[in-house]
Amino acid sequence: MYGALLAGLRLAGKRELGQMTPFDLVVILLIANAVQNAMVGSDTSVSGGLIAAGVLIAINFVVAASRERVPFMRRALEGSPTLLIHDGQFIDANLRKERVDRDEVMTAIREHGIDHVDQVASAVLEIDGSISIVPKTEEFVRSRKKVRFLNKH
């Protein structure tokens, strides 16, 4: 059972645990529940557990393929990134909506080697729960101007 699950999950994708979306977590919990009976329950048939896990992995594959093609499904199943800081200013409405406090964002800022929120161009709560930080730097400002120039031509 262990080997079959390991192979099935390996075939299902290469996301790291930290990159899992709530959708991915639900699928793993469902698979764990489905194979539990094959391992310790009254129905100890390995084939029953393999069939249950296989069906769930196949459904996950179909849903994952369809969410790539239908943008609405992707947003509905995974959510979308949320801007927490813009140009050194916290966006309190988004912090409340996502139930993230300023201390959590400040921790992420410090992890990126930045001392103060004024030095942050933007902070985004990604769909996997991580917080991405884009610092304000001269190089960053120059690159933004360059991108705008290239887009005009």
N, C-alpha and C positions, 0 to 999 in steps of 0.2 A: 504494500500500500504506500509506504514511504517513497519508494523508488518511482512508482507511477505518478504520485503527486509532484515529486520533484521534477520529473521529466515534463509533465503537463504544464506546470507553472513556468518552467524554463522556456518552453515553446510559446507560451502565452505572451511573453514580452521581456524586456530588459530593464524595466524601471527599477531604480533603487528604492529601498524602503522609504527614504525621506522624500521621494518624488511621488509617492502614492497619492492618489486623489481619494476622496471619500468613496467614490464608486469602486475603486480598486479594493479598498478595505472591505467593503460590503461583500464583494465577490469572494474574497479570501475567507471571511467569516462564514459565508454560506457553504463553501467547499468544506471547511473544517466541520461544520455541523452535519453535512451530508455524509462524510466518511466516518464520522464518529461511531455510528452503529456498526459499520464493517470492522471496526477495530476493537470496540469494547462492549457494544450493545448485544442485544439478544440475537440480532441477525449478523452473524460473524462471517458472512460470505464476502470474500474479497471482490468478487465480480459485481455485487450490488454496490459496493463503495466506489469501484472503478467506473461503473456506469453513471452513478450520480455525479461524481467529480467530472467525468468526461462531458456530460451534458451541460453542467455549469460552465466549464471552460469553453465549450463550443458556443454557448449563448453569449458569454462574455466576448468572445472573438467577433461574433456577428454584431453585437451592440457597439463594440469598439470600432469596427469597420464602418458602421453606419454613422457613428458620431463624427467620423472624419469627413464624411460626405455631406452631412446635414448640420450646418452651424448651430441651428437652434438646439439640436440634441446635445451638442458639446456643451453649450452654455447651461442647459438644463441639468445635465448629469455632473458636470465638473465645476460649474461656476465660472467666474471671470476674475481676473486680478483687480485689486482695489487700491487706488492711490491713497496713501496715508499722509505723505508729506509732499508739498509742492513748493519749490523755491524757498526752503527753509522754514516753512510754516506748516504746522500740523493741521490736518483737515478733520476737525473734531466730529463732524457728522459721520464720516466714514469710519473713524475709530469706534464710535458707539455702535454703528451698524454691524461691524465685524467683531465687536466685543474684544478689542485689543486696547490695552492701556498704553499710555505714553512710555512707561518704564520698559515694556517689552520692545518697543520701537527703539528706545535709547540703547538698550542692550545690543540690538542688531547694529546700530550705528557705531557703537564702540568696537564691536567685533570687526568692523571694516576699517578700524584705525582712525575714526573721525571723532573729534572731541565734542563738537557742539552741533545742534540741529541747524544752525545758520549755515553750516558748511555742506548741507545736503541739498542737492538739486531736486531729488525725488526719492521717496521710499514707497515701495509697492508690496502689498500683501499678495503673494502669488497663490495660485490655486492649490498648491501642495502644502500651504501653511508657512512657507519660508518668507522672509522679508528681504527683498532686494533693495540695495541702497546704491544710488548714483550720486557721487560726490560732486560738489561744485569745484571745479579746478579751471585754471586758465586753459589747459589742454582741452578740457571738456567744452568750454565756451567756444574755443577756436574751432573744434570739430563740429559743433552745432552750426556755426556760421558757414563752415565749408559745406555741410550737407544742404543747408538752405540755398547756398549759391549754386550747387550742382543741380538741385531740384528745379531751379528757375531756368536753367539752360538745357 
